[in-house]
Amino acid sequence: MHDIAIKIEDLGKLYKIGARQERYSTLRDTLADFFTYPFRRRRHAPHGVHRSKLEDFWALKDISLEIKKGEVVGIIGRNGAGKTTLLKILSRITEPTVGRAEIYGRVGSLLEVGTGFHPELTGRENIYLNGAILGMRKAEIDRKFDEIVAFAEVERFLDTPVKRYSSGMYIRLAFGVAANLEPDILLVDEVLAVGDAAFQEKCLGKMGEVASEGRTVLFVSHNLQSIRQLCEEVILLDSGHLVMRGQADRVITSYLNGSASQGLTGVEDQVIDNDLRVKSIKIIQNGYESKGILIVGQAFEIHIEYQVINPLKYLLMGFDLHSNEGVQIFRTYDYEYSDRLREPGNYISVCHFPGALLNNGSYYLELIIGIHRGRWISRGKIRIKLKLDGPRTTDVDYPGVISPSLTWIVTKEEMPTLSELKIR
């Protein structure tokens, strides 16, 4: 047992769907409730309006696992799989409904922007507050203080209340505190997506450093490349259940194949938003609909058929293209059409792929729909699997994710004569 960092036995978390969320009451709320209580009783009598039926929802169920000290474990799964709920239980933010989780060591967690910070306190005060929560003495925090500030790059704003910080500043300081105050166990959720690319790389390097010191890291992310880079072992959750645990490449490949198999080629009437419904997504090559197997070297098209229910302006329809290993290759939108008002009706957005672009191999598309500089309507919820196969146009099997046919020009430069060289 001395080498165990986290031990989870038959863990489950139950929520009631349809229950009203309680909020903190003010004196005004209490007085209003007192005077309106008789009327509310009458309004909610059995012969009155029907109450909404509550349903059980298991965010986690029957989770059992052990994580040893010094292990760096990734946790992946679709939205709603239970990843964040698991970390919240381990961080003691929420209690499990059934089962138990035993933690051996001091826990530093970074679950969402603002967790563990008091908005009215300054950055300096929050560093000491978080250290105290972790059970550290002031002398220990003093020793790590400069390192935290340098890592977060917020020297100028140390004595400013953190409620005035941008989300990027907030997350930089939060990660600096969580990673540098020497927790035995570091829990990190998808919040790294808030930072810029340079800071994300810095955070990954810091987590690798934490792991190399023999501390335990649990890392939740949809960025599978980061998971692959940092973690040797990965846990896959689906609908609150532990589906698979093992070597990173094997689990990630299984996850991608499973989610891609739920892709939307030929799907009908997927309600995405009150304003929009995706009717179908088709892959067309040589005039025929493909079910995901394409001939390499030949052009193909992605047809996205959708219904606009309410008028939309600045609508962006597009997708991210990923390799089967989770590496994002590019993102594309129908950007040139975004400033046109799309009245209610049926539309088709078509994206053309040139033939000499993608190499042999498997890929997947993630549909992205949004309002430019506004909101996301759908992002990463819908996937389509592609497989390009067949003989190449040359007898050379080139490496790489893409294999574009680029234009080369070769010219012969005439060498100067000896007399010309002497003149120069």
N, C-alpha and C positions, 0 to 999 in steps of 0.2 A: 504493500500500500504506500510505502514511502516514496515511490516514484510516480504516483498518480497525482495529477493536477486537478482534474475534474472527473467526477463520477456521477453519472446520471442513471437513474433507475425508474423505469415505467412512468416517465414524465408525461403529463398532459395538461393542457390549458384550454378551458371551456369558456366561451363567450356566449351571451344571449343576443341573438340578432333581433333587432326591432326594439330593444330596450332604450329608453331615453337616457342620454348621458347626463349625470348629475353635474351641476356646476356649483361653485362657491356662492353662498347666499350672503346678501347684504342685509342690513336692518330694514331697508325699504322692501326687499323681497319678502322677508319674514312677515312684516305687517300686511303686505298685499295678500300673501297666502292665507293669513288668519281671517281677513275680512271676506275673501272670495271662497273660502272652503265650503260653506253650505251650498253655494251655487255650483261648484265643481262636483260635489257629491251628486246633486240632482242631474247634472249634465252627463255624468258617467254612470248613471243607474243602469241596471241590466236591460231595461226596455229602451234605452237611448242608443247613442252611437256605439257601434261595435269597436272594441279595442283591437289594436293590431296584435296578431298572434306572435308570440315569441318563439324563436327557433334556436336549437342548440347548434353551435358552431365550434368544432374542435380545431383551434389554431395549431395545436400540437397534440399528438396522441401516441402513447406506447413508445416513447423515445428512451432507449437505453444505450449508453456508450461510455467508454472511458478514454480520457485523453491524458497522455503521460507528460511529465514535466519536460520542457524543451521542445515539444512538438509544435510545428506550425501547420495548422489545419485550416483549409478553406471550406466554406459552407456555401453551396450554390443551390439554385432552384428557381422556379418561376415566381412571379409576383404572387404573394399570398401563400407561399409554401410553408411559412412559419419560421423563417430565418431570424428576423428581427425579434420575434416573440421569444425565441430560445435565448438570444443574447440578453434580452431584458430580464428574463428569469435568472440567468447567471449573474447579472449585475445587481440583482435584488431590487429592481425597479418594480417588478410585478411578481406576484406569488403564483406558483403552479396550483392547478385545481387538484391534481392527483400526482402521486409519485414524489420523488425527491432529487435534489441536485446538491452534491457535496463539492465544496471548493476548498482546495488546500493551498492557501497563499493569498497575498494581497492582490486585489483586482483593480486594474485601470481600464475604464471603458470609454469608448467614443462611439455613441450610437446615433445621435442626431445633433444638429446644430443647436447649441444652447444647453445640452444636458449637463447638469452639474455646475453651471455658472449662474451666479446671481446677477441679473441685468443692472441693478443699481450700483454694484461694486465695480471698482476699477479692475483693469487687467492685473495689476500688481496684487490687489487684495484677493482676486479670484485664484491666483496661483497659490497663495498661502492657504486659502480656504480648501482648495482641492487637496493640497498636501495634508492638511489636518484630517480631512475625511479619510484619506488613505492611511492614517495613523502615523504620519511622519512627524518628527520633531522639527522645530523651527531651524535648528542648526543644519539638519539634513536638507531642508528646502532651500536655505541660504546657499548651500554648496551647489545645488543644481540650478539656482535661479538664473544666472547669466546664460547658461546653456539653453534653458527654455526660451528665454527672450530672443537669443540669437537665432534659434531654430524657427521661431514664429515670425521673426522680422517685424515686430510691432513696437520697437523701442520708443518711437515718438508718441505712442498712444497708451503707454503703460498706465498713466494716471488719469485716463479717460474712462468713464463708465462703459462697460462692454455693450450696453444697449445701443450705443452709438457706433458700434463696429459694423462694418460690412460683413456679409456672410463669409467671405473669404478670410477676413481678419479673424473672425470668430473661430472658424474651423482651424486656422493655423495655430492660434493660441491653445485651443482645446487639444489638438493633437500633440503639441509641444508639451503640455502638462501631462497628458495621459502616457506618453511614451518616455518622457525623461525623468519622471519621478520614481523610476525603478519598480514598477509593479511586477509581481511574480507571474501574473496572467494578464495579457492585454487583449481586450475584446474590441474589434473595430468593425463597424458597419459601413454601408455604402457611402458614408458622408464624404469620402475623399473625392467624390465626383464634384463637390463644390469648388475645390481648389483648381488652380490652373495646372497645365501639364507639368511644368517644372516642379511645382510643389508636390504633385502626386508622385513624381519620381523620387523626390526627397523623402516623402513619407514611406514609400516602399523600401527605400534604402534603410530608413530608420527601423522599420519592422524587421528587416533582415538582420540588422545589427542587434536588436533586442533578442531575436531568436538565437543568434550566434553566442549570446551570453548565457544560454541555457534556460531562458524564460519561455513561457508558453504563449502562443498567439493564436487566436481564433479570428479569422478574417472573412467577412461576408462581402461579396461583391458580385455584380453582374459583368464586370470586366474580366472575362475568362483569361485574357492574356496576363493580367496582373496576378490572378490566382495561380496560373501555371508558373509564372516567374518566381513567386514567393513560396508556394506551398508544395510539399512533397506528397501530402495526403489530402484528400478532399471528401467531404460528406455531401451527399445529395438528398435534399428534402423535397417532398411533393405532397401537397395537401395535408401538411402536418405530420406526415409519416417519414421515417428514415428509410429511404429506398436503397441506398448504396453507400458504401464507404470503401475507399481503397486508393491506389496510386493515382495521382492527379490526372495524367493523360487518359487513363482508362475510364475514370468517372466522368471527366469532361466530355469525352467522345460519346459515351452512353447518353449523357444529358442532351447533347446537341442532336444526336440521332433521334432521341425520344421526342424532343420538342419540335424538331423539324417534321417528324411524322404526323404531328398535329397541325401542320401548316395548312394554308387555306387554298391550295390549288383546287379550283372547282367548288369552293365553299359558296354557300348562298346565305344572304341576309344576316350578316353578323352586325348586330347593333353596337356601334362604337360610341355614340354620343347622341344626345337629344337632337343635335343638328345634322347628323350624318350617319349613314348606314353603308357598310361595305357589302356589295352584292356578290362579287366574285373577283378572284385574282387568277389570271390564266397566263401560262407560258406558251408563246407561239413561236414555232420554228418551221420554216419552209411552208407556211400557210396552214399548219396543223397544230392543234393543241397538244402539248407535251405534258406528261405527268412527272416531269422532273429530270428525265434522262435526256441530255442534249448532245448533239454531235459537236465535238470540239472543232474550232476553226470556222464555224458557220454562224452567221448572225442570228439573233433571236430577239424577241420582244416580251416585255412584261405588260400585260393589260390589266389595269385596276378599274373595275366597274363599281360605281358607287352612286348613292342617291343623296342629294342635298335636300334636307327636310326644311330647314329655315335658311334664309339668305345668308351667305357667308362671303366676306371679303378678306383678302390677304390669306386665302387658304393655300397651304403647302401640302402637296401629296408627294411622297417620296419613300425612300428606304435606305437602310444601311446594308452594305454587302460585306459579309464576313467569310473568312476561310473556315473550314471544318474545325480548325483548332481554336477558333474564337478570335482570330486576329481581324480587326476591322480594316477593310481594304479601301472603301470610300463611302461617302454619303452623297446622294443626289436627290434633287427636288424638281418639280415642274415650276421653277422659280419665275420664269418669264411670264407665267400666267397668273401670278399671285395677286397682282393689283386689280384683276378683273372681278367684278361682283358675280358670284355664282348664285343665280336664282334657284329656287326649288326645282328639282328635276333630276334626270338621270345623266351621268357623265362617265366618260372613259378617259383615263390618263394612261398614255402609252409611253414606255421608255424603251428606246432602241439600243441594243448591245451590238457593237461591231463584232464581226467574226473573229478577228485576230486580236483578242483582248485577254480572255481568261485561259489559263492553262488546264490541262487534264486535272481532274480532282473534284472534290465535293465542296459545296458552298451553301450558305443559307442567306436569305434576305429577311430583314426585319422591317416591317411596314412602319412608316412614320407619317403621321398626319398632324398638322398644327396650324395655328394662326400666326403669321409672321409677327414677331415681337409681341405676341400675345400669350397664347397658352398652347399646351400640347393636348390634342384630342386623342391620339393613340401613339404610343411609343414603346416598341419592343414587345407588344402583346401578341402580334401576329407574325408567324414565321413561315417561310417557304423554303424547302430544300431543293437544291440544284445539284446535278451531277453531270459533269462534262466528260465525255469519253469518246474514244475513237482514234483512228490513226492521225498522226500529225502530217502536215504538208511537207515536212522534211523528215529525214531519217534520224534526226538528232532529238533526243528527249531533253528539252531545256528545263533547268530547275526554276523554282520560283512560283509565286502565287499567280502572277499574271505573265502573259507571254505575248506582248503586243508586237505587231508587225510595223516597225518604225522605218521611216525613210532614211536611207543612207545615200550620200553622193561621194563618189570616188573620182578624183582627178589626178592627172599626172603632171607634176611640176617639173618643167624642163630645168636640168642642171646647168648652171652658168659655165661657160668655157673658161680656160685658164687665162686667156687675154682679158676677158671681162672682169675676172677677179682682180687682176693687176690694176685695171683702170679704177675699180672701186677703192 
